[in-house]
């Protein structure tokens, strides 16, 4: 990849949907990271809002 880029995304999740979103992400994150064009992908909870999930990908 000659011109790498970074994507940052914040998902604002309704509190009642938080766990189902986390489970869905856990099912697909390995496949996303396995793609040859994926240099890295991190998924984490926001430090200041438990209903926000953040992604950083390159």
mmCIF file of the N, C-alpha and C atoms, coordinates in Angstrom:
data_MODEL
# 
_entry.id   MODEL 
# 
loop_
_atom_site.group_PDB 
_atom_site.id 
_atom_site.type_symbol 
_atom_site.label_atom_id 
_atom_site.label_alt_id 
_atom_site.label_comp_id 
_atom_site.label_asym_id 
_atom_site.label_entity_id 
_atom_site.label_seq_id 
_atom_site.pdbx_PDB_ins_code 
_atom_site.Cartn_x 
_atom_site.Cartn_y 
_atom_site.Cartn_z 
_atom_site.occupancy 
_atom_site.B_iso_or_equiv 
_atom_site.pdbx_formal_charge 
_atom_site.auth_seq_id 
_atom_site.auth_comp_id 
_atom_site.auth_asym_id 
_atom_site.auth_atom_id 
_atom_site.pdbx_PDB_model_num 
ATOM 1   N N  . UNK A 1 1  ? 0.855   -1.159  0.000  1.00 0.00 ? 1  UNK A N  1 
ATOM 2   C CA . UNK A 1 1  ? 0.000   0.000   0.000  1.00 0.00 ? 1  UNK A CA 1 
ATOM 3   C C  . UNK A 1 1  ? 0.906   1.229   0.000  1.00 0.00 ? 1  UNK A C  1 
ATOM 4   N N  . UNK A 1 2  ? 0.868   2.004   -1.047 1.00 0.00 ? 2  UNK A N  1 
ATOM 5   C CA . UNK A 1 2  ? 1.770   3.136   -1.169 1.00 0.00 ? 2  UNK A CA 1 
ATOM 6   C C  . UNK A 1 2  ? 1.273   4.382   -0.447 1.00 0.00 ? 2  UNK A C  1 
ATOM 7   N N  . UNK A 1 3  ? -0.013  4.561   -0.305 1.00 0.00 ? 3  UNK A N  1 
ATOM 8   C CA . UNK A 1 3  ? -0.578  5.733   0.368  1.00 0.00 ? 3  UNK A CA 1 
ATOM 9   C C  . UNK A 1 3  ? -1.494  5.297   1.497  1.00 0.00 ? 3  UNK A C  1 
ATOM 10  N N  . UNK A 1 4  ? -0.914  4.883   2.637  1.00 0.00 ? 4  UNK A N  1 
ATOM 11  C CA . UNK A 1 4  ? -1.771  4.428   3.738  1.00 0.00 ? 4  UNK A CA 1 
ATOM 12  C C  . UNK A 1 4  ? -2.623  5.567   4.288  1.00 0.00 ? 4  UNK A C  1 
ATOM 13  N N  . UNK A 1 5  ? -3.733  5.209   4.854  1.00 0.00 ? 5  UNK A N  1 
ATOM 14  C CA . UNK A 1 5  ? -4.647  6.172   5.445  1.00 0.00 ? 5  UNK A CA 1 
ATOM 15  C C  . UNK A 1 5  ? -5.185  5.597   6.742  1.00 0.00 ? 5  UNK A C  1 
ATOM 16  N N  . UNK A 1 6  ? -5.735  6.441   7.562  1.00 0.00 ? 6  UNK A N  1 
ATOM 17  C CA . UNK A 1 6  ? -6.326  6.022   8.831  1.00 0.00 ? 6  UNK A CA 1 
ATOM 18  C C  . UNK A 1 6  ? -7.764  6.500   8.872  1.00 0.00 ? 6  UNK A C  1 
ATOM 19  N N  . UNK A 1 7  ? -8.649  5.607   9.278  1.00 0.00 ? 7  UNK A N  1 
ATOM 20  C CA . UNK A 1 7  ? -10.064 5.932   9.435  1.00 0.00 ? 7  UNK A CA 1 
ATOM 21  C C  . UNK A 1 7  ? -10.392 5.836   10.922 1.00 0.00 ? 7  UNK A C  1 
ATOM 22  N N  . UNK A 1 8  ? -11.059 6.847   11.429 1.00 0.00 ? 8  UNK A N  1 
ATOM 23  C CA . UNK A 1 8  ? -11.533 6.825   12.812 1.00 0.00 ? 8  UNK A CA 1 
ATOM 24  C C  . UNK A 1 8  ? -13.053 6.983   12.794 1.00 0.00 ? 8  UNK A C  1 
ATOM 25  N N  . UNK A 1 9  ? -13.735 6.077   13.489 1.00 0.00 ? 9  UNK A N  1 
ATOM 26  C CA . UNK A 1 9  ? -15.199 6.072   13.499 1.00 0.00 ? 9  UNK A CA 1 
ATOM 27  C C  . UNK A 1 9  ? -15.674 5.964   14.940 1.00 0.00 ? 9  UNK A C  1 
ATOM 28  N N  . UNK A 1 10 ? -16.725 6.683   15.255 1.00 0.00 ? 10 UNK A N  1 
ATOM 29  C CA . UNK A 1 10 ? -17.380 6.561   16.559 1.00 0.00 ? 10 UNK A CA 1 
ATOM 30  C C  . UNK A 1 10 ? -18.812 6.111   16.327 1.00 0.00 ? 10 UNK A C  1 
ATOM 31  N N  . UNK A 1 11 ? -19.176 4.990   16.924 1.00 0.00 ? 11 UNK A N  1 
ATOM 32  C CA . UNK A 1 11 ? -20.549 4.483   16.851 1.00 0.00 ? 11 UNK A CA 1 
ATOM 33  C C  . UNK A 1 11 ? -21.237 4.802   18.171 1.00 0.00 ? 11 UNK A C  1 
ATOM 34  N N  . UNK A 1 12 ? -22.318 5.526   18.098 1.00 0.00 ? 12 UNK A N  1 
ATOM 35  C CA . UNK A 1 12 ? -23.094 5.860   19.288 1.00 0.00 ? 12 UNK A CA 1 
ATOM 36  C C  . UNK A 1 12 ? -24.248 4.857   19.375 1.00 0.00 ? 12 UNK A C  1 
ATOM 37  N N  . UNK A 1 13 ? -24.191 4.010   20.368 1.00 0.00 ? 13 UNK A N  1 
ATOM 38  C CA . UNK A 1 13 ? -25.103 2.877   20.514 1.00 0.00 ? 13 UNK A CA 1 
ATOM 39  C C  . UNK A 1 13 ? -26.119 3.161   21.618 1.00 0.00 ? 13 UNK A C  1 
ATOM 40  N N  . UNK A 1 14 ? -27.370 2.798   21.369 1.00 0.00 ? 14 UNK A N  1 
ATOM 41  C CA . UNK A 1 14 ? -28.365 2.890   22.437 1.00 0.00 ? 14 UNK A CA 1 
ATOM 42  C C  . UNK A 1 14 ? -27.957 1.914   23.550 1.00 0.00 ? 14 UNK A C  1 
ATOM 43  N N  . UNK A 1 15 ? -28.108 2.300   24.799 1.00 0.00 ? 15 UNK A N  1 
ATOM 44  C CA . UNK A 1 15 ? -27.669 1.439   25.903 1.00 0.00 ? 15 UNK A CA 1 
ATOM 45  C C  . UNK A 1 15 ? -28.234 0.024   25.840 1.00 0.00 ? 15 UNK A C  1 
ATOM 46  N N  . UNK A 1 16 ? -29.475 -0.120  25.436 1.00 0.00 ? 16 UNK A N  1 
ATOM 47  C CA . UNK A 1 16 ? -30.090 -1.454  25.389 1.00 0.00 ? 16 UNK A CA 1 
ATOM 48  C C  . UNK A 1 16 ? -29.542 -2.317  24.248 1.00 0.00 ? 16 UNK A C  1 
ATOM 49  N N  . UNK A 1 17 ? -28.795 -1.729  23.342 1.00 0.00 ? 17 UNK A N  1 
ATOM 50  C CA . UNK A 1 17 ? -28.226 -2.469  22.204 1.00 0.00 ? 17 UNK A CA 1 
ATOM 51  C C  . UNK A 1 17 ? -26.718 -2.694  22.340 1.00 0.00 ? 17 UNK A C  1 
ATOM 52  N N  . UNK A 1 18 ? -26.119 -2.175  23.387 1.00 0.00 ? 18 UNK A N  1 
ATOM 53  C CA . UNK A 1 18 ? -24.662 -2.207  23.552 1.00 0.00 ? 18 UNK A CA 1 
ATOM 54  C C  . UNK A 1 18 ? -24.085 -3.620  23.457 1.00 0.00 ? 18 UNK A C  1 
ATOM 55  N N  . UNK A 1 19 ? -24.629 -4.554  24.215 1.00 0.00 ? 19 UNK A N  1 
ATOM 56  C CA . UNK A 1 19 ? -24.069 -5.912  24.233 1.00 0.00 ? 19 UNK A CA 1 
ATOM 57  C C  . UNK A 1 19 ? -24.237 -6.631  22.901 1.00 0.00 ? 19 UNK A C  1 
ATOM 58  N N  . UNK A 1 20 ? -25.368 -6.458  22.237 1.00 0.00 ? 20 UNK A N  1 
ATOM 59  C CA . UNK A 1 20 ? -25.552 -7.126  20.946 1.00 0.00 ? 20 UNK A CA 1 
ATOM 60  C C  . UNK A 1 20 ? -24.581 -6.576  19.903 1.00 0.00 ? 20 UNK A C  1 
ATOM 61  N N  . UNK A 1 21 ? -24.281 -5.287  19.966 1.00 0.00 ? 21 UNK A N  1 
ATOM 62  C CA . UNK A 1 21 ? -23.296 -4.714  19.044 1.00 0.00 ? 21 UNK A CA 1 
ATOM 63  C C  . UNK A 1 21 ? -21.898 -5.253  19.333 1.00 0.00 ? 21 UNK A C  1 
ATOM 64  N N  . UNK A 1 22 ? -21.547 -5.360  20.581 1.00 0.00 ? 22 UNK A N  1 
ATOM 65  C CA . UNK A 1 22 ? -20.231 -5.902  20.937 1.00 0.00 ? 22 UNK A CA 1 
ATOM 66  C C  . UNK A 1 22 ? -20.086 -7.348  20.471 1.00 0.00 ? 22 UNK A C  1 
ATOM 67  N N  . UNK A 1 23 ? -21.127 -8.137  20.630 1.00 0.00 ? 23 UNK A N  1 
ATOM 68  C CA . UNK A 1 23 ? -21.078 -9.532  20.188 1.00 0.00 ? 23 UNK A CA 1 
ATOM 69  C C  . UNK A 1 23 ? -20.940 -9.618  18.670 1.00 0.00 ? 23 UNK A C  1 
ATOM 70  N N  . UNK A 1 24 ? -21.667 -8.775  17.959 1.00 0.00 ? 24 UNK A N  1 
ATOM 71  C CA . UNK A 1 24 ? -21.572 -8.773  16.494 1.00 0.00 ? 24 UNK A CA 1 
ATOM 72  C C  . UNK A 1 24 ? -20.171 -8.372  16.048 1.00 0.00 ? 24 UNK A C  1 
ATOM 73  N N  . UNK A 1 25 ? -19.595 -7.373  16.675 1.00 0.00 ? 25 UNK A N  1 
ATOM 74  C CA . UNK A 1 25 ? -18.232 -6.958  16.335 1.00 0.00 ? 25 UNK A CA 1 
ATOM 75  C C  . UNK A 1 25 ? -17.229 -8.066  16.616 1.00 0.00 ? 25 UNK A C  1 
ATOM 76  N N  . UNK A 1 26 ? -17.397 -8.765  17.721 1.00 0.00 ? 26 UNK A N  1 
ATOM 77  C CA . UNK A 1 26 ? -16.485 -9.855  18.069 1.00 0.00 ? 26 UNK A CA 1 
ATOM 78  C C  . UNK A 1 26 ? -16.516 -10.963 17.017 1.00 0.00 ? 26 UNK A C  1 
ATOM 79  N N  . UNK A 1 27 ? -17.664 -11.173 16.398 1.00 0.00 ? 27 UNK A N  1 
ATOM 80  C CA . UNK A 1 27 ? -17.778 -12.216 15.373 1.00 0.00 ? 27 UNK A CA 1 
ATOM 81  C C  . UNK A 1 27 ? -17.053 -11.857 14.080 1.00 0.00 ? 27 UNK A C  1 
ATOM 82  N N  . UNK A 1 28 ? -16.951 -10.576 13.754 1.00 0.00 ? 28 UNK A N  1 
ATOM 83  C CA . UNK A 1 28 ? -16.391 -10.196 12.450 1.00 0.00 ? 28 UNK A CA 1 
ATOM 84  C C  . UNK A 1 28 ? -14.988 -9.597  12.507 1.00 0.00 ? 28 UNK A C  1 
ATOM 85  N N  . UNK A 1 29 ? -14.517 -9.177  13.672 1.00 0.00 ? 29 UNK A N  1 
ATOM 86  C CA . UNK A 1 29 ? -13.251 -8.451  13.735 1.00 0.00 ? 29 UNK A CA 1 
ATOM 87  C C  . UNK A 1 29 ? -12.072 -9.297  13.235 1.00 0.00 ? 29 UNK A C  1 
ATOM 88  N N  . UNK A 1 30 ? -12.062 -10.566 13.516 1.00 0.00 ? 30 UNK A N  1 
ATOM 89  C CA . UNK A 1 30 ? -10.974 -11.427 13.039 1.00 0.00 ? 30 UNK A CA 1 
ATOM 90  C C  . UNK A 1 30 ? -10.910 -11.497 11.521 1.00 0.00 ? 30 UNK A C  1 
ATOM 91  N N  . UNK A 1 31 ? -12.071 -11.573 10.885 1.00 0.00 ? 31 UNK A N  1 
ATOM 92  C CA . UNK A 1 31 ? -12.101 -11.603 9.414  1.00 0.00 ? 31 UNK A CA 1 
ATOM 93  C C  . UNK A 1 31 ? -11.637 -10.282 8.826  1.00 0.00 ? 31 UNK A C  1 
ATOM 94  N N  . UNK A 1 32 ? -12.001 -9.194  9.461  1.00 0.00 ? 32 UNK A N  1 
ATOM 95  C CA . UNK A 1 32 ? -11.572 -7.881  8.970  1.00 0.00 ? 32 UNK A CA 1 
ATOM 96  C C  . UNK A 1 32 ? -10.058 -7.758  9.082  1.00 0.00 ? 32 UNK A C  1 
ATOM 97  N N  . UNK A 1 33 ? -9.511  -8.139  10.209 1.00 0.00 ? 33 UNK A N  1 
ATOM 98  C CA . UNK A 1 33 ? -8.059  -8.050  10.413 1.00 0.00 ? 33 UNK A CA 1 
ATOM 99  C C  . UNK A 1 33 ? -7.289  -8.991  9.497  1.00 0.00 ? 33 UNK A C  1 
ATOM 100 N N  . UNK A 1 34 ? -7.897  -10.067 9.069  1.00 0.00 ? 34 UNK A N  1 
ATOM 101 C CA . UNK A 1 34 ? -7.217  -11.040 8.206  1.00 0.00 ? 34 UNK A CA 1 
ATOM 102 C C  . UNK A 1 34 ? -7.089  -10.574 6.760  1.00 0.00 ? 34 UNK A C  1 
ATOM 103 N N  . UNK A 1 35 ? -7.837  -9.569  6.368  1.00 0.00 ? 35 UNK A N  1 
ATOM 104 C CA . UNK A 1 35 ? -7.742  -9.076  4.988  1.00 0.00 ? 35 UNK A CA 1 
ATOM 105 C C  . UNK A 1 35 ? -6.343  -8.539  4.733  1.00 0.00 ? 35 UNK A C  1 
ATOM 106 N N  . UNK A 1 36 ? -5.820  -8.823  3.563  1.00 0.00 ? 36 UNK A N  1 
ATOM 107 C CA . UNK A 1 36 ? -4.453  -8.400  3.241  1.00 0.00 ? 36 UNK A CA 1 
ATOM 108 C C  . UNK A 1 36 ? -4.298  -6.887  3.229  1.00 0.00 ? 36 UNK A C  1 
ATOM 109 N N  . UNK A 1 37 ? -5.339  -6.162  2.891  1.00 0.00 ? 37 UNK A N  1 
ATOM 110 C CA . UNK A 1 37 ? -5.246  -4.700  2.832  1.00 0.00 ? 37 UNK A CA 1 
ATOM 111 C C  . UNK A 1 37 ? -5.430  -4.030  4.197  1.00 0.00 ? 37 UNK A C  1 
ATOM 112 N N  . UNK A 1 38 ? -5.766  -4.780  5.218  1.00 0.00 ? 38 UNK A N  1 
ATOM 113 C CA . UNK A 1 38 ? -5.963  -4.218  6.557  1.00 0.00 ? 38 UNK A CA 1 
ATOM 114 C C  . UNK A 1 38 ? -4.629  -4.237  7.304  1.00 0.00 ? 38 UNK A C  1 
ATOM 115 N N  . UNK A 1 39 ? -4.057  -3.083  7.532  1.00 0.00 ? 39 UNK A N  1 
ATOM 116 C CA . UNK A 1 39 ? -2.796  -2.987  8.272  1.00 0.00 ? 39 UNK A CA 1 
ATOM 117 C C  . UNK A 1 39 ? -3.050  -3.150  9.763  1.00 0.00 ? 39 UNK A C  1 
ATOM 118 N N  . UNK A 1 40 ? -4.077  -2.516  10.272 1.00 0.00 ? 40 UNK A N  1 
ATOM 119 C CA . UNK A 1 40 ? -4.502  -2.715  11.651 1.00 0.00 ? 40 UNK A CA 1 
ATOM 120 C C  . UNK A 1 40 ? -5.924  -2.223  11.814 1.00 0.00 ? 40 UNK A C  1 
ATOM 121 N N  . UNK A 1 41 ? -6.583  -2.765  12.800 1.00 0.00 ? 41 UNK A N  1 
ATOM 122 C CA . UNK A 1 41 ? -7.927  -2.316  13.161 1.00 0.00 ? 41 UNK A CA 1 
ATOM 123 C C  . UNK A 1 41 ? -8.082  -2.518  14.657 1.00 0.00 ? 41 UNK A C  1 
ATOM 124 N N  . UNK A 1 42 ? -8.392  -1.453  15.333 1.00 0.00 ? 42 UNK A N  1 
ATOM 125 C CA . UNK A 1 42 ? -8.606  -1.500  16.775 1.00 0.00 ? 42 UNK A CA 1 
ATOM 126 C C  . UNK A 1 42 ? -10.051 -1.085  17.058 1.00 0.00 ? 42 UNK A C  1 
ATOM 127 N N  . UNK A 1 43 ? -10.680 -1.799  17.952 1.00 0.00 ? 43 UNK A N  1 
ATOM 128 C CA . UNK A 1 43 ? -12.037 -1.486  18.385 1.00 0.00 ? 43 UNK A CA 1 
ATOM 129 C C  . UNK A 1 43 ? -11.977 -1.334  19.901 1.00 0.00 ? 43 UNK A C  1 
ATOM 130 N N  . UNK A 1 44 ? -12.501 -0.229  20.393 1.00 0.00 ? 44 UNK A N  1 
ATOM 131 C CA . UNK A 1 44 ? -12.454 -0.021  21.835 1.00 0.00 ? 44 UNK A CA 1 
ATOM 132 C C  . UNK A 1 44 ? -13.619 0.842   22.288 1.00 0.00 ? 44 UNK A C  1 
ATOM 133 N N  . UNK A 1 45 ? -13.905 0.767   23.576 1.00 0.00 ? 45 UNK A N  1 
ATOM 134 C CA . UNK A 1 45 ? -14.960 1.586   24.175 1.00 0.00 ? 45 UNK A CA 1 
ATOM 135 C C  . UNK A 1 45 ? -14.417 2.986   24.430 1.00 0.00 ? 45 UNK A C  1 
ATOM 136 N N  . UNK A 1 46 ? -15.262 3.957   24.267 1.00 0.00 ? 46 UNK A N  1 
ATOM 137 C CA . UNK A 1 46 ? -14.893 5.330   24.572 1.00 0.00 ? 46 UNK A CA 1 
ATOM 138 C C  . UNK A 1 46 ? -14.670 5.471   26.073 1.00 0.00 ? 46 UNK A C  1 
ATOM 139 N N  . UNK A 1 47 ? -13.623 6.183   26.448 1.00 0.00 ? 47 UNK A N  1 
ATOM 140 C CA . UNK A 1 47 ? -13.313 6.363   27.871 1.00 0.00 ? 47 UNK A CA 1 
ATOM 141 C C  . UNK A 1 47 ? -14.349 7.220   28.586 1.00 0.00 ? 47 UNK A C  1 
ATOM 142 N N  . UNK A 1 48 ? -15.002 8.120   27.846 1.00 0.00 ? 48 UNK A N  1 
ATOM 143 C CA . UNK A 1 48 ? -15.931 9.043   28.507 1.00 0.00 ? 48 UNK A CA 1 
ATOM 144 C C  . UNK A 1 48 ? -17.404 8.751   28.242 1.00 0.00 ? 48 UNK A C  1 
ATOM 145 N N  . UNK A 1 49 ? -17.697 7.708   27.443 1.00 0.00 ? 49 UNK A N  1 
ATOM 146 C CA . UNK A 1 49 ? -19.098 7.374   27.141 1.00 0.00 ? 49 UNK A CA 1 
ATOM 147 C C  . UNK A 1 49 ? -19.220 5.879   26.895 1.00 0.00 ? 49 UNK A C  1 
ATOM 148 N N  . UNK A 1 50 ? -19.794 5.129   27.818 1.00 0.00 ? 50 UNK A N  1 
ATOM 149 C CA . UNK A 1 50 ? -19.886 3.675   27.654 1.00 0.00 ? 50 UNK A CA 1 
ATOM 150 C C  . UNK A 1 50 ? -20.769 3.247   26.483 1.00 0.00 ? 50 UNK A C  1 
ATOM 151 N N  . UNK A 1 51 ? -21.543 4.154   25.930 1.00 0.00 ? 51 UNK A N  1 
ATOM 152 C CA . UNK A 1 51 ? -22.409 3.822   24.800 1.00 0.00 ? 51 UNK A CA 1 
ATOM 153 C C  . UNK A 1 51 ? -21.795 4.219   23.459 1.00 0.00 ? 51 UNK A C  1 
ATOM 154 N N  . UNK A 1 52 ? -20.499 4.478   23.452 1.00 0.00 ? 52 UNK A N  1 
ATOM 155 C CA . UNK A 1 52 ? -19.793 4.802   22.215 1.00 0.00 ? 52 UNK A CA 1 
ATOM 156 C C  . UNK A 1 52 ? -18.672 3.785   22.013 1.00 0.00 ? 52 UNK A C  1 
ATOM 157 N N  . UNK A 1 53 ? -18.668 3.179   20.837 1.00 0.00 ? 53 UNK A N  1 
ATOM 158 C CA . UNK A 1 53 ? -17.619 2.246   20.437 1.00 0.00 ? 53 UNK A CA 1 
ATOM 159 C C  . UNK A 1 53 ? -16.803 2.943   19.348 1.00 0.00 ? 53 UNK A C  1 
ATOM 160 N N  . UNK A 1 54 ? -15.495 2.903   19.468 1.00 0.00 ? 54 UNK A N  1 
ATOM 161 C CA . UNK A 1 54 ? -14.627 3.572   18.501 1.00 0.00 ? 54 UNK A CA 1 
ATOM 162 C C  . UNK A 1 54 ? -13.814 2.553   17.713 1.00 0.00 ? 54 UNK A C  1 
ATOM 163 N N  . UNK A 1 55 ? -13.593 2.875   16.435 1.00 0.00 ? 55 UNK A N  1 
ATOM 164 C CA . UNK A 1 55 ? -12.760 2.061   15.543 1.00 0.00 ? 55 UNK A CA 1 
ATOM 165 C C  . UNK A 1 55 ? -11.616 2.939   15.047 1.00 0.00 ? 55 UNK A C  1 
ATOM 166 N N  . UNK A 1 56 ? -10.467 2.352   14.909 1.00 0.00 ? 56 UNK A N  1 
ATOM 167 C CA . UNK A 1 56 ? -9.346  2.974   14.208 1.00 0.00 ? 56 UNK A CA 1 
ATOM 168 C C  . UNK A 1 56 ? -8.839  1.911   13.238 1.00 0.00 ? 56 UNK A C  1 
ATOM 169 N N  . UNK A 1 57 ? -8.758  2.253   11.977 1.00 0.00 ? 57 UNK A N  1 
ATOM 170 C CA . UNK A 1 57 ? -8.364  1.283   10.949 1.00 0.00 ? 57 UNK A CA 1 
ATOM 171 C C  . UNK A 1 57 ? -7.425  1.916   9.949  1.00 0.00 ? 57 UNK A C  1 
ATOM 172 N N  . UNK A 1 58 ? -6.483  1.106   9.487  1.00 0.00 ? 58 UNK A N  1 
ATOM 173 C CA . UNK A 1 58 ? -5.605  1.510   8.403  1.00 0.00 ? 58 UNK A CA 1 
ATOM 174 C C  . UNK A 1 58 ? -5.351  0.308   7.523  1.00 0.00 ? 58 UNK A C  1 
# 
